[in-house]
Amino acid sequence: MSAAADGGRPAGPEVLRRLDLLERRLDLLTDTEALRSLLVRGWRALDARDWDTWIACWTEDAVLEFGPWGPVRGRAEIRRVVHDAEAAYARMQHHLLNTAFTVAGDRATGIGYMWFTAVGAEAEPDGPYQMGGPYDWDFVRTEAGWRVARQRLGVWWRTGEDPVGRLG
C-alpha cells in the first residue's frame, strides 16, 4: 500500500526505520528512568538507615570519591566509611537535584547536585547542618539492573555547624 493510499503514513522500509528509532528512544527513556529510580531508592534508604538497600545500589568494585575521605574503594569499604560518618546523625535528607544521564549500551554517566541536610539530635532540629555540591556518577548495567560504579561528590557550600563532625 502506498503512503498516499494510507492517509499519508509511511510504508515499507520507512515504517521499519521509524519503529527502530522509536524503540531506541523508548530504551533510552527506560534506562534514564531506571537510573533515576536507582538513585532515589538508594539515597532514600540511606536517609532511613537501610544500609543494605543503599549499598546494593553499588557494584562490588565501586569507587566513592568525596574530598575529606579521598577515594574509597569496594562496596564493603564504602558501606563502612559512610555508615561510620552518617549513622550518628539523628535525621538526614539527601536531596538529588538537576540530574541528567547519558546512556551508551551497558554503561552510563550522570550528573546532578547534592543538597544534604542533617541534625545531630532529635531534640535539636532547629539548627540543621547543610552542604551542597556536584555529583558525578558512572553506572554499569548488571544482571540485577543498573548499579553505581563510581561516584564523585564535591562540596561547594556549607551552612550551620556539623553537629557530629563527620563530614569534613
C-alpha positions as CSV (number, residue, x, y, z in Angstrom):
1,M,0.0,0.0,0.0
2,S,1.4,3.4,-0.9
3,A,1.7,6.3,1.6
4,A,-1.0,8.2,-0.3
5,A,-3.4,5.3,-0.2
6,D,-2.9,5.0,3.6
7,G,-3.7,8.6,4.5
8,G,-0.1,9.8,4.2
9,R,1.5,7.3,6.6
10,P,4.9,6.0,5.5
11,A,5.1,2.4,4.2
12,G,7.7,-0.4,4.0
13,P,11.3,0.4,5.0
14,E,10.3,3.8,6.3
15,V,8.0,2.2,8.8
16,L,10.7,-0.1,10.0
17,R,13.2,2.8,10.3
18,R,10.7,4.8,12.4
19,L,9.9,1.8,14.6
20,D,13.6,1.2,15.2
21,L,14.1,4.9,16.1
22,L,11.1,4.8,18.4
23,E,12.4,1.6,20.1
24,R,15.8,3.2,20.7
25,R,14.2,6.3,22.1
26,L,12.0,4.2,24.4
27,D,15.0,2.2,25.6
28,L,16.8,5.4,26.4
29,L,13.9,6.8,28.4
30,T,13.5,3.4,30.2
31,D,17.2,3.4,31.1
32,T,17.2,7.0,32.2
33,E,14.2,6.4,34.5
34,A,15.9,3.2,35.9
35,L,19.0,5.3,36.7
36,R,16.9,8.0,38.4
37,S,14.9,5.4,40.3
38,L,18.1,3.6,41.4
39,L,19.4,6.9,43.0
40,V,16.1,7.8,44.6
41,R,15.6,4.3,46.1
42,G,19.2,4.1,47.3
43,W,19.5,7.6,48.8
44,R,16.1,7.4,50.5
45,A,17.3,4.1,52.0
46,L,20.4,6.0,53.2
47,D,18.2,8.5,54.9
48,A,16.3,5.7,56.6
49,R,19.5,4.0,57.6
50,D,18.6,1.0,55.5
51,W,22.3,0.3,54.7
52,D,21.6,-3.0,52.9
53,T,19.3,-1.4,50.3
54,W,21.6,1.6,49.9
55,I,24.8,-0.4,49.3
56,A,23.0,-2.8,47.0
57,C,22.9,0.1,44.5
58,W,26.7,-0.1,44.1
59,T,28.9,-2.5,42.2
60,E,31.3,-4.8,44.2
61,D,34.3,-2.8,42.9
62,A,32.7,0.7,43.1
63,V,34.7,3.8,44.0
64,L,33.4,6.7,46.1
65,E,35.3,9.9,45.8
66,F,34.5,12.6,48.4
67,G,37.1,15.2,49.3
68,P,37.6,14.7,53.0
69,W,37.7,10.9,52.6
70,G,39.8,10.5,49.4
71,P,38.9,7.6,47.2
72,V,37.1,4.8,49.0
73,R,37.3,1.5,47.0
74,G,34.9,-1.5,47.1
75,R,31.4,-1.9,48.3
76,A,32.2,-3.2,51.8
77,E,34.6,-0.3,52.5
78,I,32.2,2.3,51.1
79,R,29.5,1.0,53.4
80,R,31.8,1.1,56.4
81,V,33.0,4.6,55.7
82,V,29.6,6.1,55.0
83,H,28.0,4.2,57.9
84,D,30.7,5.5,60.3
85,A,30.2,9.0,59.0
86,E,26.4,9.3,58.8
87,A,25.0,6.9,61.4
88,A,25.5,9.4,64.2
89,Y,23.1,12.0,62.7
90,A,19.5,11.8,64.2
91,R,18.0,12.7,60.8
92,M,19.3,13.1,57.3
93,Q,18.0,14.1,53.9
94,H,20.0,13.5,50.8
95,H,18.4,15.6,48.0
96,L,19.3,14.8,44.4
97,L,18.8,17.8,42.2
98,N,19.0,18.6,38.5
99,T,20.0,15.1,37.4
100,A,20.8,14.2,33.8
101,F,22.1,10.9,32.4
102,T,23.9,9.7,29.2
103,V,23.5,6.1,28.3
104,A,25.8,4.2,26.0
105,G,24.9,0.5,25.9
106,D,25.6,-1.1,29.3
107,R,27.4,2.0,30.6
108,A,26.0,5.4,31.6
109,T,27.2,8.6,33.2
110,G,25.2,11.0,35.3
111,I,25.5,14.5,36.8
112,G,23.5,16.3,39.4
113,Y,23.6,18.2,42.6
114,M,23.5,17.2,46.2
115,W,21.8,19.1,49.0
116,F,22.5,17.3,52.3
117,T,20.7,18.3,55.5
118,A,21.3,16.7,58.9
119,V,20.5,17.2,62.5
120,G,22.6,15.9,65.4
121,A,19.9,15.2,67.9
122,E,16.2,14.7,67.9
123,A,15.7,17.4,70.5
124,E,17.6,20.0,68.4
125,P,16.0,20.0,64.9
126,D,16.1,23.8,64.6
127,G,19.7,24.1,63.6
128,P,20.4,21.8,60.7
129,Y,23.8,21.3,59.1
130,Q,23.7,21.6,55.3
131,M,26.0,21.2,52.5
132,G,25.8,21.0,48.7
133,G,27.7,20.5,45.6
134,P,28.0,18.5,42.4
135,Y,27.5,14.8,41.9
136,D,29.2,12.9,39.0
137,W,28.4,9.2,38.5
138,D,29.4,6.3,36.4
139,F,27.0,3.4,36.1
140,V,27.1,-0.2,34.9
141,R,24.2,-2.3,33.8
142,T,24.4,-5.7,35.6
143,E,22.2,-8.7,35.6
144,A,20.4,-7.1,38.6
145,G,19.9,-3.8,36.8
146,W,21.9,-0.5,36.8
147,R,24.4,0.0,39.6
148,V,26.7,2.8,40.7
149,A,30.3,2.1,39.7
150,R,31.8,5.4,40.7
151,Q,30.5,8.5,42.5
152,R,32.4,11.8,42.7
153,L,31.0,14.3,45.2
154,G,32.2,17.8,45.6
155,V,31.2,20.3,48.3
156,W,30.7,23.9,47.1
157,W,29.0,25.3,50.2
158,R,28.1,24.5,53.9
159,T,25.8,26.2,56.4
160,G,25.5,25.6,60.1
161,E,27.7,23.5,62.4
162,D,28.3,19.9,61.7
163,P,26.8,18.5,64.9
164,V,28.8,15.3,64.8
165,G,31.9,16.5,62.9
166,R,32.0,13.6,60.5
167,L,31.7,15.2,57.1
168,G,34.9,17.3,57.0
